[in-house]
Amino acid sequence: MAENKNILIVGATGVVGLHLTRLLCNGTSGVTVFAATRNPEQAQKKLGSLPNLNFRTFDLSKKQTYAKALQHIHAVYLIRPPEVTRIRKYYNPFFVVAKKAGVQHIVFQSVQGANSNKLLPHHRIEQLLMQSDIPYTILRPTYFMQNLSTGLRQEIRQNHRLYVPAGKAVFNWLDAADFAHGAAHILLRPHDFRNTSLNLVGTENYTFKEVSELCSKAWGKKVIFKNAAIASFILAQIKSGMGVKRALIMAAAHYFARFAKPIKSGVTLEEITGQKPSSLFEYLNQNKSLTLQE
Ligand SMILES: NC(=O)c1ccc[n+]([C@@H]2O[C@H](COP(=O)([O-])OP(=O)(O)OC[C@H]3O[C@@H](n4cnc5c(N)ncnc54)[C@H](OP(=O)(O)O)[C@@H]3O)[C@@H](O)[C@H]2O)c1
């Protein structure tokens, strides 16, 4: 099933990348994984020791790192780190260098709505990728459950509340680990997914109020939803150590979800991998430690 190939994972230390890297290293003969990272030493600590794992120094905002990182690479898993804002400046040359290096498939982790919403930076990356003449697969996931364990964690721990400017917006909840399974499946079967775009959806739609009730049930302690004013949310995120760009993006993603059209169609990960996805309740049960003070 797997072709003998070298896969470079951009964002290998990130939310999806950690799962994807582990999956590809542990489960697949014939695949050598290269974690692209700005800091190989730290990435090594984060990922631990895995078979068939190598590191490549790579920074999207440093064009001089592209050629070396892409040497002998057949496929790339690509993300748009929230901090990288100058899309044309960096992604255009990245695709040129990838083409020159002989990359045969790029799987891009985009975001829900990026096909039509021109304001999203992911929209421009999708366009550049489609024009690059490199076979591609674009994956547009919805909302990761892991947001609860990353950006929203501090408020859960300290104040037992979900504090987001989301109002009554309904989110489609997706486990990043399931999503990584789908991405791995696609990376190993490039011909089946050549030049396609997939809107990937989870099976559960909830408001944050509903999720707070699920949290209370799973964790056995009261968790409330507090609708945050957008400025207070940004300040709270920055105070908790988040970078300004990331805090702004998070605020916008939650706030504008109020005006988004409900998701009508998409592909579930079960349709791709045949594997049942985890429910949000299962995820919360597995992450009870989220409520513990550090
Ligand atoms: N969170 C969601 O619910 C959600 C849903 C759909 C789509 N998305 C999209 O998923 C993407 C990732 O978002 P995330 O917040 O989950 O981030 P993340 O995966 O935590 O991303 C951080 C990763 O980006 C890498 N990185 C940061 N700056 C870099 C640079 N200049 N060059 C190369 N690599 C760099 C980091 O690697 P090193 O530190 O090792 O270099 C790290 O692995 C975003 O585009 C977001 O819009 C997110």
The ligand as a Gaussian input file, in Angstrom:
#p B3LYP/6-31G(d) Opt

LIG

0 1
 N       -7.546000      25.019000      15.665000
 C       -8.551000      24.683000      14.874000
 O       -9.673000      24.364000      15.305000
 C       -8.325000      24.667000      13.389000
 C       -9.338000      24.153000      12.574000
 C       -9.147000      24.147000      11.193000
 C       -7.951000      24.611000      10.655000
 N       -6.988000      25.093000      11.477000
 C       -5.751000      25.601000      10.853000
 O       -4.672000      24.777000      11.242000
 C       -3.459000      25.550000      11.141000
 C       -2.602000      25.267000      12.360000
 O       -3.182000      25.948000      13.441000
 P       -2.886000      25.608000      14.962000
 O       -3.287000      26.791000      15.719000
 O       -3.463000      24.285000      15.282000
 O       -1.330000      25.581000      14.994000
 P       -0.328000      24.440000      15.349000
 O       -0.610000      23.177000      14.667000
 O       -0.143000      24.440000      16.806000
 O        0.892000      25.138000      14.590000
 C        2.073000      25.427000      15.107000
 C        3.102000      24.681000      14.231000
 O        3.550000      25.564000      13.229000
 C        4.952000      25.489000      13.152000
 N        5.447000      26.798000      12.756000
 C        5.185000      27.976000      13.374000
 N        5.802000      28.977000      12.696000
 C        6.450000      28.401000      11.649000
 C        7.241000      28.908000      10.598000
 N        7.527000      30.208000      10.493000
 N        7.738000      28.042000       9.692000
 C        7.460000      26.733000       9.793000
 N        6.719000      26.183000      10.760000
 C        6.212000      27.016000      11.683000
 C        5.396000      25.074000      14.533000
 O        6.558000      24.321000      14.396000
 P        7.957000      24.602000      15.159000
 O        7.636000      25.451000      16.362000
 O        8.428000      23.228000      15.519000
 O        8.788000      25.281000      14.150000
 C        4.244000      24.195000      15.022000
 O        4.459000      22.848000      14.693000
 C       -3.895000      27.008000      10.980000
 O       -3.708000      27.413000       9.657000
 C       -5.363000      26.987000      11.341000
 O       -6.098000      27.974000      10.679000
 C       -7.130000      25.112000      12.835000

